[in-house]
Amino acid sequence: MATIEDLVRALGGQARLAVPAGASGAAISGVLPWEPARSYQPGTVLLGVGVAPRPLFDQRCVGVVVREPGDEDTRLAWEREARERGVALLLLGPAASWSSVIGVAADLVPAAGPPAPGSGAVGDVPPGDLFALADTFAAMVGGPVIVEDADFRVLSYSSFTGPIDQGRSIAILGRRIPDQWRAFLEQSGSLERLRTSDDVVDLASGPWQAHRRLITAVRAQGQVLGIIWAAEGERPLPPHAASALSRAARLAVSHLRRYQEGRRAERDRRGGLVRTLLDGRGLLHRHAAELGLPTDGTLAVLAFALVPDDPHSGRALSDDAWDSITDHVALSCEAFRWSAAVARIGDLVFAVLALPDQRSANGALRLGKDIVGRSVPALPGTLCGAMSTAGPGLSAISRCRREAQDAVSVVRAGRHAGRFATFQAVQPQVILREVEHALAQREDLRLPGLARLGEEDRRRGSELTATLRAYLRGGGQAAPAARALGIHVTTMRYRLRQITEISGLDLSDPDVRLVCQLLCGAPAEAPGRHPSSATSR
């Protein structure tokens, strides 16, 4: 039987033993990533990927592996907790990967014998306990199992010992199907089969020299509730594996429905708390504590919106579609181990993020880009988003909300090159939009010359107003404006003379050009329809 000391030796320089186990020679029964909804057998070594000490040490584990903290206070807190519980603490070096720890542990801990065919009656699984369900399905199928939602985000997985291939390891640690596997399923046509049929897809291979896999969808009334994966371990899957997986998919329906109902209720409860934080009202400290957010730490707000494929359709997005976006944001935060609280308000989805240190802002930016970069099925458009500046304490949340809301309105309007931006990056555009909005509300703040240009365009079908806009955006230079419009510079100069004659505007005056640029870009909106406004759901 392998011990903690054996694991430390096998990891070599990748990890160091900061606190020995309470009992020397403590045996290891398995090595698993920590999950909040799971119970563990005695002798388990838990991988603490981005979590605080107490939840891990509350489990019946023999050891905990965490990344070497960047500051001494955090390291001392980990060590103090480990000594009090009599649990070994291993600190993983900055260059070591979590996958390597699982791989080393798999070589040390002998694989369990093959599960008995058809064992593990699903009736014994408590309703909604997806980890127990995965263990039961693994016994039925004869190989390790992962249960995912309809968007391939990992909900649970069976316990495992023995060798594990890279794809399964990455999926469990990242809590979602790896991009390489998703692309493989799409290219092979397997993704379409899973979405449209009850077939058990049999894949002999896959990315990273994968073991054989069986995959099937959990379906009810034509809707895909989830996906079940079964993989070969040390031994081939038994002949009955495909039929057992098909039966498992039928048995999983009630469990996944219960999971969805519970998640919807929890999402609604948390959403109400998040909205009070974003509004800056109510018992902020109590609400933050319930949401798992620090009451005195550094926070930032991310906002996400939908850019419709057809902006002129006038169709409102359904509540189910908004729920999908909200879940996508929340589960992405969970997958990357962020302490976050997510809620929808009007036509925006907000995420309040806790930033552990100064470097976390870059990580939050990467998170936001990942969220908008990953597709959400069946949406009539694409996601865009923005991030506020960081602020200390709960009192900063309402300001951060305004920044993220204003910034995402700029991105949604196409006034930023990418699909995700920081408030600092688009602050000039935010200011311009505010000025344009103010001008749009004042009928008396108009230049008659611009009105005459518009009338001439309507009467003759000319493009003088568009020409003026291009000229102003080109910095008052004829050549760049001509290139933007695809016309000759001589034609551009001729049009500019027409604009001057008709409007009476002195375009050589920088103040006139600035006012024209503001008025030409002013949005044609009804009062009260400011793009950054959002009404409560």
N, C-alpha and C positions, 0 to 999 in steps of 0.2 A: 504494500500500500504506500503510495507516495505521501510525503509529508511537506509541510511548509518549507522546511530547510531544503528539501529536494527541489522545490519549485524555485527558490531563490538561486540555488546553484545552476539550475537549468537556464534561467534567464540571464545568468552571467552579469555583464555590466549594464544590462537594460534596466534593472531595478535594484534597489537596496532595501534591506530589512530594517526599517526604522524602529519598529516595536515587535519583539518576538511574541509568539503565541503564549497564552497563559500556561499551557501544558506543553512541555518539550516533546517533539516528535508527533505533533498533532496531525492526524491523517486527513487527506483531502478526498472528498467524495465527488467533487466536480468543480468546474470554474464557469460562472455565468455572469453576464451583465446584470446589474441591479435594475429591477423594474418595480415601481411603486405598488402594483396590484398583485404581486406574486409572493408566494410563500416558498421557503427553501428548506432543503434537508440539512440536518447537522453535518458539518464537515465541508460545506460549500465555501469556496473562495469567491467573493463578489467583486466585480469590476465596477468601480464608482466613476462613471463617465459623466463629469460635470454636475455632481450632486453634493449636497452638504453632508457632514459626517453622520448626524443622528439617524436619518432613515436607514442607512446601511447597517450601523451597529445595533439597531433594534432587531435585526434578523438573527436567526440562529446560525451564524457563520463562524468559520474558524479563522478567516483572514479577509482582509480588504486590500485591493490594489487601487491606488489613485495616482493621478499625475502629480509629480513633484511640484508643490506650490511655489509661486513666485515670491512670496513674502514669508517671513519667519513667523508672524502671528498665526497665519493660517496653518502652517506646518505644525506649530505647537498645539493648536486646537485639535488637529487630527490625532496627534500622538497622545494627548491627554485623554481623548475619548477612547482610543484603542486600549490604553493601559487600564482604564476603569472597567472596561468590558472583558478584559483578558483575551483580546483578539489581536492577531498579528496584523501589522500594517506594513505594506510594501509600497514604496514610492517609485513610480515609473519615471524614467528619464525622459527629457524633452524630445529626444530623437527616436524613441521606441514607439511602436504602434500597438494599439489594443489588439489587433489581429494577431500580432506575433505572440502576445501573451496567451491568447486562446490556443494558438498552434502549439506552443511549448507545453501548455497544460494538457492538451489532447494526447501528446506523446507520453506524458507521465501517468495520466489516469487511465487505467485499463477500460476498454469499452465494455458496456454492459452486454449481457447475452441477448440474442435475438428475441424480440417480443413474441409472445404466443399469438398465433393467428386468431383474429377476432376478439382478443382480450380487451379489457377496459370498457365496460358497459357505459355508454354515454348517459344513461339514466342516473348514474351516480354523480355526475358533474353538476355542481350547483349552477342554477340558471345564470348566464352571463359571465361565469368564470372562464374566460377565454384561455388562460394558461393551462388550467386543468383540462379544458377541452382539447388543446393541442397535444398534451401528454396522452390523452385517451386516443386521439386519432393516430398518433405515432404508434401506439400499441396495435391498433386495428390494421394499419397499413404495413407496418414492419420497417419503418425508417423514420428519421427525424422530420418534423412537420413545422411549417410556418403558416400562420393564419393572417391574412391581410384584408384590408377593406377594399372597396371597389376601385380605389385609386392606387392600389399596390403599396399602401402604407402599412407597416408591420403592426399588428394588434397583439399578437402573442406568438410564442414558439415553444416547442417541446424541449424538455431538458435533454442535454446531450453530453455524452462522453465519447472518447475516441476521436479519430481524425475528423476534421470539418473542412469543407472546401471553402475557397475564398469568397465566392458569391454569397453563401449563407452567412458567413462571418460579417461581411460588409453590410448585408441587409439587416442583420440583428443590431449591429452597432449604430448604423445610420437610421434605423427604424423605417426604412423604405427600400423598395427594389432598386438595386444599382442601375444607373443610367445605361450601362453596357448590356445588362440583362433585358431592360425594357426595349432597347433598340433591337436586340436579337429576337425577341418575341415578335416585334412588329415586322421585321424583315422576313422572318420565317412564316408569317401568316398566322402564327399561334395566337397573337393578341386578338385578332378578329374572331377566331374560333371561341376564345374564352368569353368575349363580349356577346356573342350571338348564339351560343349553343351550350348544351350540358355535357359536351365531350370531355373526356379525360385526355389531356394532351400529353403525349409521351415523348420526351426529349432525351435522346441518347447522349447528347453533349451540350455544351454551352460555353459562355465566356470563361476564361481562366481555367481551361481544361476541366470543366465542371463534371461532377458525377451525374449519372442519369437522374432525371426528375420527372415526376408526374404532377400535372397541374390541372385543376378544375375550378369552375366558378360555382359559387353558392348563389342560387337564383330563387326568386319567389315572385310569381305573377309577372314574369317578364323582366323584373328588375334584378340587376346584379348587386347582391349584398356584400360579397366578399370573394376572396380567392384563397384556395388552399394549395400549398406546395408540399410535396413529399419527395425526399431525396434519398439516394443510396448512401449508406454509411460505409462501414468496413465490408459489409456483406451485400450481395445483390438484393434488390427488392423481391419479395416472394411472388409467385404466380398470381395470387389473389389480390395483389396490391391495388390494381386499377379498379376492380369492383368494390374493394373496401373504401377507396377514396371517393368513389361515386356515392356510396352509402353515407360516408362522412359528410359530404356536401349537403345531403338531404337533412341529416341530423343537425347540421350547423345552423339551419334557417332560424329556428326559434331563438338560439343563443345570440346570433348577430342582430336579429330584430330587437331583442332585449338590450343589447349593447347600444344600438342606435337610439332607442327610446331614452335610455339612461344618459347617453351623451347629449341628446337634445335638451333634456331637462336641466342637466348640469350647465350646458352652454347658455341657456336662458337665465339661469340663476346668476352665473358669473357675469353674463352680459349686463344685467342690471347693476351689479357692483361696479363694473368697469365704467359704465356710463356716468355714474355719480363721481368717480374719480376724474374723468375727462371734463366734466362740468365744474369741477372744483367745489362740490357741495357735499353735504352729509358728513358722516363719521369717517373721515378719510383714513385715519390710522387703523380703525377696525376693519374697514373694507379692504385695505391693502394687505393686512395680516391674513384675512380670509382668502385672498387671491394668491398668497405666497410671495408678495412683493415686499421689498424692504421699506421700512417707514422713514429711514433717514439716509438711504443710499442715492446713487446717481441714476437717473431715469431718462429715457428717451421714448418718443412716440413715433410709430410707423403708421402710415395711412395708405390704403389700397383702394383703387377705383377700377371700374370696368370701362374700357374703350370699346364701344359697340362696333361690330362689323358693318352694320348699316345704321349710321347715326340719324337717318331721317325716318326710320321705321316707326318711331313713337311708342314702341312696345316697352312696357315696364318689365324689369327682370323679376321672375317669380321668387317667392320666399324660399323655395327649395334650392334655386340657383344661388341665392345669397347665403343660404346655409352651407352650400358646398364651398363657396369662397371662404366663409368664416372658418369652416373646418380645415380647409387647406392651409390657411394662415396659422391657425392654432397648432395643427399637427406638424407643420414645418418648424415652428418654434420648439416644439417638444423634440423633434428629431435631432435638432442641433443643440439640444440641452440648454435652451435659454429659459430663464425665469421670466414668464410673460403672461399677460392677461389680455384677452382678445374679445372684441365686441363689434357688432354692426350698429352704426347710427346713420339712418337715412340711406344714401347711396355710397357710403364709405364704410370700410372695415378698418378698425384701429387695433393696434397692438401696443400695449405699454410694456416696455422692456426694461429690466434691471441691468445696468452696466456695472460689472464687478470692478473694473479698473479703467484707466485712461485708454488702454489699447483696445477696449471692447467696442469702441465706436466703429472701428474698421470691420470688426466681426459682424456688427449689426448691419452695416452697409452690405456686406456679402450676403447676409441672411435675406435682406430685402430684395436684392438682385436675384437670389435663388428662388424666392417665392414668386416673383413675376415671370421668371424664366421657365418655370415648370407649368405645364398646361393643366387646366382643370377641365375635365370632360364635359361636353354638352353645354358649354357657355357660348352665347352669341357674341363673342368678342374676346379681347385679350386684357390681361391685368396690367396695370401700371401702379406705381407707388412712389412714396417719398418718405424721408426721415427728418425729424426735427433735430435741433441741437440738443445736447445733453443738459439736464438741469438737476440741481441738488434738492432732494426731498420732494414730498408729495405736493407741496404748494406750486412746484414748477410744472405739474402735469398739464394744467389748463393752458398755459402758455405754449408748451410743447405741442399740444393738440392743435392749437391755432396755426403754428408753424407748419406742421405736417399737412394739415388740411389745405393751407394756402399753397404749399409747394406741390401737392399732388394735383391741384387744379391747374397749375401751369403745365405739368407733365401731360395730363389728360387732354389739354387743349392743343398738344403738339408743339409747344413752345420750348421744348427741351429735346436734345438729340436722342436720349435714351429713354427706356421705359421705367427707370428708377433714378431718383435724384435726392441729394441732400438739400435741406433748406438753404444752406450757405451757397450752394451751386446755382440756385434759381432765385435767390433773393432779389436781384435787380428786376427780373420778370414779375415777381410777386408785387413789387412796388409799382411797376408800370400797370399791372392789372388793376390795382387799387385806384390809381389815378384815372385810368380809362373808365372804370366803373363809376367813379365820382362824376366824371364829365358826362357820361351817358345819362345821368339823372338830372342834368341841368340843361334844359332846352335853350336857355339864354346864352350859354357858353358855346356858340357856334360861329364859324367863319362863313359869311355869306359867299365868299369866293369858292369854297369847297362845295357848297350847295349848287352853285352855278355849274361847276364841273360835272356833278352828278346828273343835273338836268340835261347837259349837253350829251353825256354818254347815253342817256335814255332816249334822247331825241334822234341821235345819229348812229347809235350802236357803236360808238367809239370806245376807247379804253384809256381815257385820259386819267381817271382816278387811279386805275391800276398802275399806269405809268408813273404817276406821282409817288405812289407807295414804293415802287421799286427804286425810284430815284432817292427817296428818303432813306430806305434801308441800305442803299449803297453808299451812304455817307455823303450824299450830295454830289456824287460823281457820275457823269453820264456814261462812261465806258462800262463800269461794273453793272449798272442798271440795264444797259443794252444787252449785256451777256445774259443777265438773269431773265430777260424777256425774250431772248432769242431774236433780236432785231439788230439792224446796223446802227452804229453810233450816230450816223447822220440822221437817221429816222428818229432816234431818241432826242437829238437836239431840236429837230423840227417840232416834235410833240411838246417839248418843254416850252418852246416859244408860244405854242397854242395855249398851254396851261397858263402861262403868265398873262397872255392877252385876255383870256376868258375870265380868269379868277381875279386878276389884279393883285395877286400875291407876289411879294418881293422874295423870291427863293434864295437870294444872295444873303439875306438876313438870317443868322443862325437861330434867333428866337422864333422867327416865322416858321422855319423848317421844323423846329422842335414841337411847336404847337400843332402844326399840320400832321406830324407823325403821330402825336397822341390822339388827335381827333380822327385821323384815318384808321387808327387801330382800335378805336373805342367800340366795345361790343354793342350790338343791337339787341338789348335785353329789356324786358319789362322790369319796372321797379320791383325790388324784392327778390329778383332772380339772380342774385350774385352767385357766381360759380362756386365760391368757397362755402356757401351756406349749406347746411344739412339739417334736416328735420329729424326728430327722433322717430324711431321705428314705431 
